[in-house]
């Protein structure tokens, strides 16, 4: 696991925590959807950059 994949995974988990927090605060759904898409993309990018797939 290199540094960039770790950064993507940590950023994705951070954004996922933000999604949960925003959901509990009942903020606008469009903001939650946008944040969850960003989180999913970061987690996917981090997972695809893992050296397991090579």
JOMO-V518373 format. One line per field, one symbol per residue. ss: DSSP state (@ for helix, = for strand, . for the rest). phi: phi as a letter, one per 30 degrees, with the letter a starting at -180 (. if undefined). burial: # if it has 16 or more other C-alpha atoms within 10 Angstrom, else .. A space follows every 50 residues. Layout:
BEGIN
ss=???
phi=???
burial=???
END
This chain:
BEGIN
ss=..@@@@@@@@@@@@@@@@@@@@@@....@@@@@@@@@@@@@@@@@@@@.. @@@.
phi=.cdddddddddddddddddddddddhdedddddddddddddddddddddd dddd
burial=....##.######.##.##..#.........#..######.##.###.## ....
END
